[in-house]
């Protein structure tokens, strides 16, 4: 998918304490920072609703944006990181990286799978996706949002690797080509003997309960 220039407006802000950032989010803004060569970081704020709507119309967060701050000239920035609240998934902070469009950049690009494998439609198999993004090097001006891979011709047992992803001219693949990205698995058939073994194993082994540790919200 070709990446189109995305225009977005931001507002300058003063670097604040944690309480200031909390208040900012309360009134519907996202704190953000623009990083560039020789710059420690320029704090800005984004309208939360507008930013979420912008992301909604694109396949991923890997976007080149023409960011305009106030009445100043728009600047070309790449989304470097979007931080989400660990419980609510709400966007709590954004980092931008200002770059020259002629500069070579290394980025992770999402893989979009197109179609339904023949092995799923006709054979009852399952498409098992192992890798959803790959790393490439390209000019910033050539950056795309995603690479589309057609999986409609895959039969049961077929698989695709990173090397099967067709890259546009000027792109260099950095991820190892032999890494599997998707496989069509055969249907799962449970035998009576297998079911019996599973039941015996489950009754003889103690139940193990684990709890994931909540991540702490990151502030800039």
Buried (B, 14 or more C-beta within 10 A) or exposed (E): BEBEEBEBBBEEBEEBEEEEBBEBBEEEBBBBBBBBEEEEBBBBBBBBEBBEEBBEEBBBBBBBBBBBBEEEEBBBBBBBEBBBBBEEEBBBBBBBBBBEEEEEBEBEBBBBBEBEBBBBEEBEBBBEEEBBBBBBEBBBBBBBBBBBBEBEEBEBEBBBBBEEBEBEEEBEBEBEEEEBBBBBBEEEEEEEEEEEEEEEEEEEEEEEEEEEEEEEBEEB
